[in-house]
């Protein structure tokens, strides 16, 4: 996996959009990521890991990585372009977050999104959006944890691969070398064995499997490849012999120089050691005096131990007495509390009896409460009916009164017209009278005041119509009057009567209090009363029971307290007598007082350390003096050799030999595999007709691959061999960086755990011993871890069966190295450029900035950081 471009938006300290284009390295394979602490260097590695796996190299989640400088409208997102095996891919991921709505005000919750795409000419041609983490793991060949152990080495975690547990290292190697095929082969043998029991033709399957093990299509190809391998081995071995002769001649001179250099170093160490030991002379004298006092005080150990035992027993007894006293006081308080509670409950007895009576009374109210609601509704309904009837009576009476007024007006008008008509007829008659002629009405011949009219006179028809109108109005009035009287004596009286009956019934229900006239309210009140009564009864019974228990607890605790108190008094007397005896003995031993004796006795734990320190001091001083004298005598007239130059020449010889050894080893392994395969093919052909023997052979192979006796499966055996190769490759660099002091190898006798011995330890040429890798110092651990990571990458690349580890990021660790070790580590990393592997380093070490010309510089600003490549000419 090789990074191409990384884009971060509102991620960590990068507020806006920051793009890191690795093409700007322009062919450089080693670059430094630099900048002040907290600027965001590690965030760049976190962004790559998060885009691929949804996790950072530390413990932070994607939501925690949202930039504090980002605005509410900015979306946190990481886009990572990388290449694997000639193909280009893009991983995109954004966490769950709150951002501004695209429309309207406020914010909306955006869900986590992730995708993994294959690119062609910069365009996405295939994209997955679910199971991105698993897909990235399969594509790269590593899960998130392994990615941080092999490719991205976070700050503080660089040593994980070196000191990982065997099962963790096994998982990494399995993933890298794709050794699942060995487990698959074991399973194939099991299936073949089952088939052999059923079919006699299993020999053909076994033959094909054997040839497949050697990766050859047939027996003829097997024979040709064996001959070619023999010719190759013969040629390379001759070259190796020539190189060995040259190296042997060189080693003679090198060994002499190395011996002389070792003597110079030993002399310097002895002189420094002797100077330090002489400075401690006065301290050692005081240690001898202290040791004498401690040994004298230790002779009185039986007396001190007796007092200590009495004191400890006293503490236990006092603790028991205090516990009993506390239990007694607690029981007394509980008893008193329960007595008060019992009295309080008894005082409420009359109140509870009253509530029982009230509850019984309320139960009797229930039928009336159930009827009250319906009756009240009926009274209200009938009241409304009376009101409606009253309104109707008033309406009818008003109608009759209006009709009466109309009738009287019509009658008055008819009467007026009638009178005008009659008076008009008199005026007409009077107009015809003559003096002396008799009146046709009264017969008088004199007419002193004849009737005269000055207005228009009604006709007889007009008078008749007016009389008809008056008669009709009188009829209407009569009808409305009768209707009002009939409604009043029927509907109105009936409504009044029904209302009175309902109101009378209501009177019989009003003895139920107003708040209980609804059944549900009455039921709830009865329920509350009954609950209160039941609580009182239960509380009374429980209190009586608890009171009996409290009385018993008080009696038991009081008895225990008295017994413990008596025992304590006896122990106090024994302690006083023991103290007196010890005081006498301490004076006999020469101590000023018991307190002084006790102070030295309490330091008895220092006796062994003091004794050991004194012995070590004397031994070291004698040894340093002897070494100094011996080395000076040996080095008379000698000049110190230039081991750096000789070491470089030695490494060149070793590199050449190692290269040839590897080619010979690979060739011999292949030759042996081919020869073994040829033998198996011949054997299978010979046993073709013997099915039972074939079954036995396959069964044996199956049991071997699953580790029936050795407890090591074939896959784990292969992993062990691969780890050996990784260690060898790592040692090519570790030996140089540690000046031939350290080398890595698998721990011997580590196969009983069923993992085929995958635990690493370090061989120290200075001591001639091996020890666990986690015992190395910080700087030594860094060098060993770096060598192991690079060796692992070399072997994986060579095997061509795992992932391509052509990228590595190292976050810190160089600060633990001394100048010489730093120089060795840098030389190793610079040499990697020849392999094409990309190495990115995060560090604050100034020497690195001086030696690395390609830098990814991270600069903090007022609102977020920025990162850009800086290439020095």
Beta strands, then each sheet from edge to edge (+ up, - down):
strand 1: 2-11
strand 2: 14-21
strand 3: 30-34
strand 4: 77-84
strand 5: 87-94
strand 6: 97-100
strand 7: 107-110
strand 8: 113-120
strand 9: 123-128
strand 10: 152-153
strand 11: 742-746
strand 12: 760-764
strand 13: 769-772
strand 14: 807-811
strand 15: 838-842
strand 16: 854-861
strand 17: 864-871
sheet 1: 2+ 1- 4+ 5- 8+ 9-
sheet 2: 10+ 14+ 15+ 3+ 16+ 17-
sheet 3: 6+ 7-
sheet 4: 11+ 12- 13+
end
